[in-house]
Amino acid sequence: MISQTTVPEASNIADYAYDSDFQHAFAMSVGSYKKSALDLYLDLVAKTPAWIDFVITSRNKLVRLFGLKHLGNFRGIERRRKMYKVGDKLGIFSILAMSEQEVILGDCDKHLDVRVSVFKSDENDTAIVSTVVHIHNLVGQMCLFFVVPAHKQIVPALLRKWTDPGSRSRRFNRVTDK
């Protein structure tokens, strides 16, 4: 089950969310998923629906006309390339902080500072995916104006795809998979 919630107070992104211009969080049941928050993020993006990749690719082509940066996409993330570390780029974001319980990814430019957290709560077998944005200028406000409606569709779609038992492969669901 997926539900809209608030940024969890126990997460490391909570302080950053305090005076943000936009924040959005969704909780989902992860059952007996015992791998790290980074593994959960990798499993989530491995199941990115094709329409989300299309939206991101279209965004990248459009913003190039206005001199904004190309973010990349979720395709081609190497799940087992190496042990990821802070600073590594994973799709459209870079790893900013990570622990077994939480991974924070983000992207910052002169217009926006975007951070995404995947926070695992072992107490109730849930994970909360939070997005927090700080706007730096008018261009950032315009970007967020267009991004927010898409974001409110993309994150739940991504989480639904992961929680659908028919869409997860056994290798991503096994507790023993490392």
C-alpha positions as YAML, in Angstrom:
chain: A
units: angstrom
residues:
- id: 1
  name: MET
  ca: [0.00, 0.00, 0.00]
- id: 2
  name: ILE
  ca: [1.23, 3.49, -0.85]
- id: 3
  name: SER
  ca: [0.13, 6.61, 1.00]
- id: 4
  name: GLN
  ca: [1.07, 10.25, 1.03]
- id: 5
  name: THR
  ca: [2.77, 11.25, 4.27]
- id: 6
  name: THR
  ca: [5.20, 13.80, 5.68]
- id: 7
  name: VAL
  ca: [8.99, 13.84, 5.67]
- id: 8
  name: PRO
  ca: [9.93, 11.56, 8.60]
- id: 9
  name: GLU
  ca: [11.38, 13.43, 11.58]
- id: 10
  name: ALA
  ca: [13.91, 10.64, 12.16]
- id: 11
  name: SER
  ca: [15.38, 11.02, 8.66]
- id: 12
  name: ASN
  ca: [18.49, 13.06, 7.90]
- id: 13
  name: ILE
  ca: [16.58, 15.07, 5.29]
- id: 14
  name: ALA
  ca: [14.10, 16.39, 7.88]
- id: 15
  name: ASP
  ca: [16.20, 19.41, 8.90]
- id: 16
  name: TYR
  ca: [16.73, 20.31, 5.25]
- id: 17
  name: ALA
  ca: [12.96, 20.15, 4.70]
- id: 18
  name: TYR
  ca: [12.24, 22.68, 7.45]
- id: 19
  name: ASP
  ca: [12.26, 25.84, 5.31]
- id: 20
  name: SER
  ca: [11.90, 24.23, 1.87]
- id: 21
  name: ASP
  ca: [9.82, 25.61, -1.00]
- id: 22
  name: PHE
  ca: [8.42, 22.17, -1.85]
- id: 23
  name: GLN
  ca: [8.29, 18.87, -0.04]
- id: 24
  name: HIS
  ca: [6.47, 15.71, -0.83]
- id: 25
  name: ALA
  ca: [6.65, 12.25, 0.75]
- id: 26
  name: PHE
  ca: [5.12, 8.84, 0.16]
- id: 27
  name: ALA
  ca: [5.22, 5.78, 2.41]
- id: 28
  name: MET
  ca: [5.06, 2.23, 1.17]
- id: 29
  name: SER
  ca: [5.16, -1.17, 2.77]
- id: 30
  name: VAL
  ca: [8.40, -3.04, 2.07]
- id: 31
  name: GLY
  ca: [7.58, -6.17, 4.06]
- id: 32
  name: SER
  ca: [10.63, -8.23, 4.93]
- id: 33
  name: TYR
  ca: [12.97, -6.26, 2.63]
- id: 34
  name: LYS
  ca: [16.23, -6.38, 4.57]
- id: 35
  name: LYS
  ca: [18.64, -4.72, 2.14]
- id: 36
  name: SER
  ca: [19.93, -1.16, 2.47]
- id: 37
  name: ALA
  ca: [18.12, 2.02, 1.54]
- id: 38
  name: LEU
  ca: [20.49, 2.38, -1.43]
- id: 39
  name: ASP
  ca: [19.55, -1.11, -2.63]
- id: 40
  name: LEU
  ca: [15.89, -0.14, -2.33]
- id: 41
  name: TYR
  ca: [16.50, 2.98, -4.43]
- id: 42
  name: LEU
  ca: [18.31, 0.89, -7.06]
- id: 43
  name: ASP
  ca: [15.45, -1.62, -7.07]
- id: 44
  name: LEU
  ca: [12.93, 1.22, -7.45]
- id: 45
  name: VAL
  ca: [14.65, 2.86, -10.41]
- id: 46
  name: ALA
  ca: [15.24, -0.53, -12.05]
- id: 47
  name: LYS
  ca: [11.46, -0.69, -12.40]
- id: 48
  name: THR
  ca: [11.03, 2.81, -13.85]
- id: 49
  name: PRO
  ca: [8.01, 2.74, -16.18]
- id: 50
  name: ALA
  ca: [8.80, 3.61, -19.81]
- id: 51
  name: TRP
  ca: [6.58, 6.70, -19.71]
- id: 52
  name: ILE
  ca: [8.71, 8.19, -16.91]
- id: 53
  name: ASP
  ca: [11.87, 7.71, -18.97]
- id: 54
  name: PHE
  ca: [10.05, 9.38, -21.86]
- id: 55
  name: VAL
  ca: [9.10, 12.38, -19.67]
- id: 56
  name: ILE
  ca: [12.67, 12.77, -18.39]
- id: 57
  name: THR
  ca: [14.15, 12.43, -21.89]
- id: 58
  name: SER
  ca: [11.67, 15.00, -23.23]
- id: 59
  name: ARG
  ca: [12.49, 17.35, -20.37]
- id: 60
  name: ASN
  ca: [16.20, 17.08, -21.14]
- id: 61
  name: LYS
  ca: [15.65, 17.90, -24.80]
- id: 62
  name: LEU
  ca: [13.36, 20.84, -24.02]
- id: 63
  name: VAL
  ca: [15.52, 22.50, -21.37]
- id: 64
  name: ARG
  ca: [18.59, 22.35, -23.59]
- id: 65
  name: LEU
  ca: [16.86, 25.05, -25.69]
- id: 66
  name: PHE
  ca: [16.87, 27.33, -22.62]
- id: 67
  name: GLY
  ca: [20.43, 26.59, -21.54]
- id: 68
  name: LEU
  ca: [19.45, 24.43, -18.57]
- id: 69
  name: LYS
  ca: [21.40, 21.31, -17.78]
- id: 70
  name: HIS
  ca: [20.75, 17.81, -19.03]
- id: 71
  name: LEU
  ca: [20.03, 15.63, -15.99]
- id: 72
  name: GLY
  ca: [20.53, 12.21, -17.54]
- id: 73
  name: ASN
  ca: [17.97, 9.46, -16.90]
- id: 74
  name: PHE
  ca: [17.35, 6.31, -14.89]
- id: 75
  name: ARG
  ca: [18.26, 3.92, -17.69]
- id: 76
  name: GLY
  ca: [21.64, 2.32, -17.54]
- id: 77
  name: ILE
  ca: [22.26, 2.52, -13.81]
- id: 78
  name: GLU
  ca: [24.63, -0.34, -13.08]
- id: 79
  name: ARG
  ca: [23.17, -2.21, -10.13]
- id: 80
  name: ARG
  ca: [26.29, -4.19, -9.34]
- id: 81
  name: ARG
  ca: [28.97, -1.96, -10.89]
- id: 82
  name: LYS
  ca: [30.73, -1.47, -7.58]
- id: 83
  name: MET
  ca: [30.07, -0.41, -4.08]
- id: 84
  name: TYR
  ca: [28.57, 3.03, -4.52]
- id: 85
  name: LYS
  ca: [29.84, 5.88, -2.39]
- id: 86
  name: VAL
  ca: [28.91, 9.48, -1.62]
- id: 87
  name: GLY
  ca: [29.49, 11.61, -4.72]
- id: 88
  name: ASP
  ca: [28.67, 8.89, -7.27]
- id: 89
  name: LYS
  ca: [26.06, 9.75, -9.89]
- id: 90
  name: LEU
  ca: [23.04, 7.44, -10.10]
- id: 91
  name: GLY
  ca: [20.81, 8.40, -13.00]
- id: 92
  name: ILE
  ca: [19.58, 11.96, -12.56]
- id: 93
  name: PHE
  ca: [20.94, 12.36, -9.03]
- id: 94
  name: SER
  ca: [24.22, 12.09, -7.13]
- id: 95
  name: ILE
  ca: [24.57, 10.36, -3.76]
- id: 96
  name: LEU
  ca: [24.83, 13.02, -1.05]
- id: 97
  name: ALA
  ca: [24.66, 10.81, 2.07]
- id: 98
  name: MET
  ca: [23.96, 7.20, 2.87]
- id: 99
  name: SER
  ca: [23.56, 4.70, 5.63]
- id: 100
  name: GLU
  ca: [21.82, 1.33, 5.84]
- id: 101
  name: GLN
  ca: [18.61, 3.12, 6.81]
- id: 102
  name: GLU
  ca: [18.66, 6.12, 4.46]
- id: 103
  name: VAL
  ca: [20.12, 7.30, 1.20]
- id: 104
  name: ILE
  ca: [19.91, 10.96, 0.19]
- id: 105
  name: LEU
  ca: [20.41, 11.83, -3.45]
- id: 106
  name: GLY
  ca: [20.26, 15.19, -5.09]
- id: 107
  name: ASP
  ca: [21.09, 17.71, -7.74]
- id: 108
  name: CYS
  ca: [21.86, 21.37, -7.24]
- id: 109
  name: ASP
  ca: [22.31, 24.18, -9.74]
- id: 110
  name: LYS
  ca: [21.85, 27.95, -9.73]
- id: 111
  name: HIS
  ca: [18.05, 27.54, -9.99]
- id: 112
  name: LEU
  ca: [17.08, 24.66, -7.69]
- id: 113
  name: ASP
  ca: [18.44, 22.38, -5.00]
- id: 114
  name: VAL
  ca: [16.63, 19.03, -5.13]
- id: 115
  name: ARG
  ca: [17.07, 16.23, -2.61]
- id: 116
  name: VAL
  ca: [15.43, 12.83, -2.52]
- id: 117
  name: SER
  ca: [15.54, 10.53, 0.48]
- id: 118
  name: VAL
  ca: [14.71, 6.85, 0.69]
- id: 119
  name: PHE
  ca: [14.29, 6.18, 4.40]
- id: 120
  name: LYS
  ca: [13.67, 2.67, 5.71]
- id: 121
  name: SER
  ca: [11.81, 2.25, 8.96]
- id: 122
  name: ASP
  ca: [12.42, -1.29, 10.20]
- id: 123
  name: GLU
  ca: [9.97, -0.76, 13.07]
- id: 124
  name: ASN
  ca: [6.92, -0.97, 10.80]
- id: 125
  name: ASP
  ca: [8.44, -2.42, 7.58]
- id: 126
  name: THR
  ca: [7.90, 0.76, 5.58]
- id: 127
  name: ALA
  ca: [10.00, 3.02, 3.44]
- id: 128
  name: ILE
  ca: [9.35, 6.70, 2.91]
- id: 129
  name: VAL
  ca: [10.47, 8.40, -0.28]
- id: 130
  name: SER
  ca: [10.73, 12.15, 0.32]
- id: 131
  name: THR
  ca: [11.48, 14.95, -2.12]
- id: 132
  name: VAL
  ca: [12.60, 18.35, -0.84]
- id: 133
  name: VAL
  ca: [13.28, 21.37, -3.05]
- id: 134
  name: HIS
  ca: [14.78, 24.80, -2.35]
- id: 135
  name: ILE
  ca: [14.27, 27.42, -5.07]
- id: 136
  name: HIS
  ca: [17.10, 29.88, -5.77]
- id: 137
  name: ASN
  ca: [15.53, 32.24, -8.31]
- id: 138
  name: LEU
  ca: [12.68, 32.97, -10.73]
- id: 139
  name: VAL
  ca: [13.86, 30.35, -13.23]
- id: 140
  name: GLY
  ca: [13.75, 27.81, -10.40]
- id: 141
  name: GLN
  ca: [10.17, 28.87, -9.59]
- id: 142
  name: MET
  ca: [9.19, 28.40, -13.23]
- id: 143
  name: CYS
  ca: [10.86, 24.99, -13.37]
- id: 144
  name: LEU
  ca: [9.09, 23.84, -10.23]
- id: 145
  name: PHE
  ca: [5.76, 25.11, -11.58]
- id: 146
  name: PHE
  ca: [6.05, 22.56, -14.40]
- id: 147
  name: VAL
  ca: [7.74, 19.79, -12.42]
- id: 148
  name: VAL
  ca: [5.37, 19.55, -9.44]
- id: 149
  name: PRO
  ca: [2.33, 18.17, -11.34]
- id: 150
  name: ALA
  ca: [4.53, 15.57, -13.07]
- id: 151
  name: HIS
  ca: [6.31, 14.73, -9.81]
- id: 152
  name: LYS
  ca: [3.02, 14.01, -8.07]
- id: 153
  name: GLN
  ca: [2.33, 11.39, -10.75]
- id: 154
  name: ILE
  ca: [5.85, 10.00, -11.18]
- id: 155
  name: VAL
  ca: [6.73, 9.07, -7.59]
- id: 156
  name: PRO
  ca: [3.52, 7.14, -6.82]
- id: 157
  name: ALA
  ca: [3.76, 5.39, -10.22]
- id: 158
  name: LEU
  ca: [7.32, 4.33, -9.46]
- id: 159
  name: LEU
  ca: [6.32, 3.04, -6.02]
- id: 160
  name: ARG
  ca: [3.26, 1.22, -7.38]
- id: 161
  name: LYS
  ca: [5.43, -0.51, -9.96]
- id: 162
  name: TRP
  ca: [7.76, -1.73, -7.20]
- id: 163
  name: THR
  ca: [5.00, -2.87, -4.84]
- id: 164
  name: ASP
  ca: [3.17, -4.79, -7.59]
- id: 165
  name: PRO
  ca: [4.29, -8.37, -6.92]
- id: 166
  name: GLY
  ca: [3.94, -9.24, -10.60]
- id: 167
  name: SER
  ca: [6.44, -6.58, -11.65]
- id: 168
  name: ARG
  ca: [9.27, -7.42, -9.24]
- id: 169
  name: SER
  ca: [11.77, -10.06, -10.23]
- id: 170
  name: ARG
  ca: [12.67, -12.66, -7.62]
- id: 171
  name: ARG
  ca: [16.28, -11.52, -7.56]
- id: 172
  name: PHE
  ca: [15.28, -8.02, -6.37]
- id: 173
  name: ASN
  ca: [12.89, -9.40, -3.77]
- id: 174
  name: ARG
  ca: [15.09, -11.97, -2.05]
- id: 175
  name: VAL
  ca: [16.31, -11.09, 1.41]
- id: 176
  name: THR
  ca: [19.61, -12.88, 0.72]
- id: 177
  name: ASP
  ca: [20.36, -10.96, -2.50]
- id: 178
  name: LYS
  ca: [23.37, -8.69, -2.09]
...
